[in-house]
Amino acid sequence: MRSDGGSPPHLTPKERHRWQRRRARAERTEDMYQAYLRGMTLAEVGALYGIGRERVRQLFYMEFLPTRQHGWHPPGDPRRDDYLARRS
């Protein structure tokens, strides 16, 4: 999932810069999500990266992670069984 730092050759310098920032944000968000799945709360993940818990939630939503799905709950949440039952 890690990028090599390159960008598509057809982009202008401004587009290339935007593409690289977006890619870096996606990778950072994926790292945050893995920490969240390991049991950290949104607030703890936010503190680790120096942002608020609401911003962490927004990043998860923007990157189309499973948290975007209606009714999703993290591992260990008692409501997760209902979510998994509805998915199968």
Secondary structure, 3 states (H helix, E strand, C coil): CCCCCCCCCCCCHHHHHHHHHHHHHHHHHHHHHHHHHCCCCHHHHHHHHCCCHHHHHHHHHHCCCHHHCCCCCCCCCCCHHHHHHHHC
